[in-house]
Amino acid sequence: MKVLMVYPEYPDTFWSFRKVLPYTGKKAVFPPLGLLTVANMLPADWEKKVVDLNASRLRDAHLEWADMVMVSAMIVQEESAEAVIRRAKAAGKTVVAGGPLFTNQKEETQGVDYFVLGEAEVTLPRFLEDFARGEAGHRYEQDGAWPSLEQTPVPDWSLVSLKNYTTMAIQNSRGCPHKCEFCDIRIMFGQKPRLKSGEKLVAELQHLYDAGWRGTVFVVDDNFIGNISKIKAALPKLVDWQSEHGYPFKLMAEADVRLAEHPDLMALMSSANFYKVFIGIETPSLESLKECAKFQNVRIDPLNAVRTIMSYGLAVMIGVIVGFDADAEREDIFADHIRYIRELGTPAAMVGLLSVLPKTDLEKRLISEGRLLERSRGENAGQLTFVPRMPADKLIAGYHQVLSNIYSPKVYYQRVEEFLKHYRPTVRKSVGRHNLRDIRAFVISIFRIGLFSRNACRYWRLLIKVLATKPKAFSETVELIIWGCHFQAVTKRIIRSA
């Protein structure tokens, strides 16, 4: 059996970082971790190829070679996924589909022969057994059992070219203990986080190290600290491994504000060479936080939390949401968002409209209230799929106001400076900083921003200041300047297309 595993293209969003890629000389940000992991669950005698449409084209020769085409996608990749399926069916191939897009949508995508849904550790073996007997059913769904991640194989990195990517990815846990109304993570993976052991985590990093990777690694867990006691127990092994190998990886993760309450955990993450964390701050409105059941952000002051976390050498990226029902009661909500983001001093602020993901508590509530307009396609930067309490035109205008302000060059550079006041890079972060990739990005930024842009003066003033006051943060500052170009370009696209 010859299996072609295809990862659809991402649209251009804040998360795509597409405008950053020319500075790095890479084709995409992250590899298709799910497909590479599933590849090692397939029969050993099957031939496998992976085509990531974010890094290469799907050619007719790929389809001619294949007997079966496997597609895995997130909701935001729906348009590209459907195009892949149409091409595969036109070529007469058997199509197997899985991943969040197909697991969470109620209706079926036309052209798919077999749906293998939920966690592959549960559903893929059943499909493979039936397929081998010629008795495969149309749909395989998870029966409610949550598999142990100890049985998850390491990704098959040989199926992609690592040089195409800026960042590698690994997964350490699934599930989240919180009940945020708009989030689908506990729906897909449960409310009790499941973690890999420290030994397995280190083994996966060793596998990536042996494949030749050096640089940034994103731990893609939706909440890295979902189970705080277990992650504290596992991290010392990661600290030791990084030290023994000369800190070959700079690590990123997603977490929640509870991280700031655990100095020992922040210290362990810093010692393990974590240098960035993404945290969902969502809104400065306590009423909106209570509305969406984000009670961890009610109990802990996010401003103090962010500054505490940054003092441990962990740069904070934040998620922000506008469009909660409670926002309609406040005339100053958009100005408050702008003020709050400035105070937080986090340059990377991913601001989106409230998105109604399938099967979430939010979707159920809006259906019961007769306010759901259409199914979400995962794009939260312009698409309103529900009737908001606030007039829709006012909400969109306010959203654009927030984006235009926080990503205006003047305000963005001010936030970088505010970030540098609180950020305390550690010595370990200097390992691998001055490699060829960093040098290339810096040199290109000189020509694109420092010489031939309206922000040239801001660029040089900021870099001179960081060299004089906090030289260990120089590489981080260059990265943030480049990110700013991406954020500004996406903001212009969002407003222009409204």
Buried (B, 14 or more C-beta within 10 A) or exposed (E): BEBBBBBBBBBBBBBBBBBBBEBBBBBBBBBBBBBBBBBBBBEEEEEBBBBBBBBBEBEEEBBEEBEBBBBBBBBBBBEBBBBBBBBBBEBEBBBBBBBBBBBBBEEEBEBBBBBBBBBBBBBBEBBBEBBEEEEBEEEBEBEEEBBEBEEBBBBBBEBBBBEBBBBBBBBBBBBBBBBBBBBBBBBBBBEEBBBBBBEBBBBBBEBBBEBEBBBBBBBBBBBBBBBBEBBBEBBEBBBBBBEEEEBBBBBBBBBBBBBBBBEEBBBBBBBBBBBBBBBBBBBBBEBBBBBBBBEBBBEBEBBEBBBBBBBBBBBBBBBBBBBBBBBBEBEEBBBBBBEBBBBBBBBBBBBBBBBBBBBBBBBEBBEEEEBBEEBBBBBBBBBBBBEBBBEEEEBBEBBBBBBBBBBEBEBBBBBBBBBBEBBBBBEBBBBBBEEEBBEEBBEBBBEBBBEEBEBEEBBBEBBEBBEEEBEBBBBBBBBBBBBBBBBBBBBEBBBEEE
